[in-house]
Amino acid sequence: MRLTITTPLRTVVQTDGVSSLRAEDETGLFGVEPGHAPLLTALVPSIVTWRDATGTHFAAVRGGLLTLRGDRVEIATREAVVSDALDELQPELIRTFRSAREEEERSASHAARLEAEAVRRITQALRPSAQVRQLGPHDE
């Protein structure tokens, strides 16, 4: 099988000769081998494992969609960290996902400030002192 794992910014894995793959969705762990029926599923944040002629490989994914059509397995995810050693994956995961979480927190904080500013301006515009005076019969 051919495996491709992509994030919005890059292709993380693109490899041929995958003999088996394990992933996890809402229902639990599942396996895929050549000849498997077509499949579309939403992955939960988890470790995807696959085997090929060179050994076993791992990718931590932050959720995503797995599509299987013919001999092609495609995973689209927000973020992925790849390693050939499961024990090396944890420190890299912590570093990568912590950085992503910090960026999300900064974005959320910025969005909250923008929202507060918009509410302040709307409230200010709706105050009676800010309203436009109505025209009288002699002002037209």
C-alpha positions in Angstrom: 0.0 0.0 0.0 1.0 3.6 -0.4 0.8 5.8 2.7 0.6 9.6 2.6 0.3 11.7 5.8 -0.2 15.5 5.2 -0.7 18.5 7.4 -1.9 21.9 6.1 1.7 22.9 5.7 3.5 19.9 4.3 3.6 16.2 3.4 5.0 14.5 6.4 5.1 10.9 5.1 4.9 9.5 1.6 6.0 5.9 1.3 5.2 2.8 -0.7 5.3 -0.9 0.3 3.3 -0.5 3.5 2.2 -4.1 4.5 0.0 -3.1 7.5 -1.3 0.0 9.3 -2.9 0.5 12.7 -4.8 3.7 13.6 -7.5 4.8 16.1 -10.9 6.4 15.6 -13.8 6.9 18.0 -14.6 3.2 18.0 -11.1 2.2 19.0 -8.0 0.7 17.3 -8.3 -0.8 13.9 -6.0 -2.4 11.3 -5.6 -2.1 7.6 -3.9 -4.5 5.2 -3.7 -4.7 1.4 -7.1 -5.6 0.0 -9.1 -3.9 2.7 -12.5 -2.5 1.8 -12.6 1.3 1.1 -12.7 3.3 4.3 -13.2 6.8 5.5 -12.9 7.6 9.2 -12.1 10.5 11.6 -9.0 9.7 13.6 -8.7 10.8 17.3 -5.4 12.2 18.5 -3.3 9.0 18.6 -0.3 7.1 17.3 -0.5 5.7 13.8 1.7 2.6 13.3 2.7 1.1 10.0 5.1 -1.6 8.8 7.1 -1.9 5.6 10.2 -3.7 4.4 12.4 -1.4 6.6 10.5 -2.0 9.8 7.9 -0.4 12.0 7.3 3.4 11.9 5.1 5.7 14.1 3.3 9.0 13.6 1.6 10.9 16.3 -1.4 12.7 14.8 -3.6 15.3 16.2 -6.8 13.7 14.9 -7.6 13.9 11.2 -9.2 12.0 8.4 -8.1 8.6 7.1 -9.1 7.6 3.6 -8.4 4.2 2.1 -9.1 3.7 -1.6 -7.6 0.8 -3.4 -4.0 0.5 -2.2 -3.7 4.2 -1.1 -4.0 5.2 2.5 -4.2 9.0 3.0 -4.2 10.7 6.3 -4.9 14.5 6.6 -4.2 15.9 10.0 -3.7 19.2 11.7 -0.3 18.1 13.0 1.9 15.0 12.8 5.2 14.0 14.4 7.0 11.0 12.9 9.6 8.7 14.3 11.0 5.2 13.9 11.3 4.7 17.6 8.2 5.0 19.8 10.3 6.1 22.9 11.8 9.0 20.9 8.4 10.2 19.9 7.3 11.4 23.3 9.8 14.2 23.8 9.2 15.4 20.3 5.5 15.2 20.8 5.6 17.2 23.9 7.7 19.9 22.3 5.6 20.1 19.1 2.2 20.0 20.7 3.1 22.4 23.5 4.3 24.9 20.8 1.0 24.4 19.0 -1.0 24.8 22.2 0.8 28.1 23.0 0.1 29.4 19.5 -3.6 28.5 19.9 -3.7 30.3 23.3 -2.1 33.4 21.7 -4.6 33.3 18.9 -7.5 32.9 21.3 -6.3 35.7 23.5 -6.0 38.0 20.4 -9.5 37.0 19.3 -10.9 37.8 22.8 -9.2 41.2 22.7 -10.7 41.9 19.2 -14.2 40.8 20.4 -13.9 43.0 23.6 -12.9 46.0 21.4 -15.8 45.4 19.0 -18.3 45.2 22.0 -16.9 48.4 23.5 -17.3 50.3 20.2 -20.8 49.0 19.6 -21.8 49.9 23.2 -20.3 53.3 22.7 -22.1 53.9 19.4 -25.4 52.9 21.0 -25.2 55.3 23.9 -27.8 58.2 23.7 -25.0 60.8 23.7 -23.5 59.3 20.6 -26.7 59.2 18.6 -27.2 61.5 15.7 -29.7 64.3 16.4 -32.9 64.1 14.5 -33.6 66.6 11.8 -36.4 69.1 12.3 -38.7 70.5 9.6 -36.4 73.5 9.2 -33.1 71.5 8.9 -33.9 69.7 5.6 
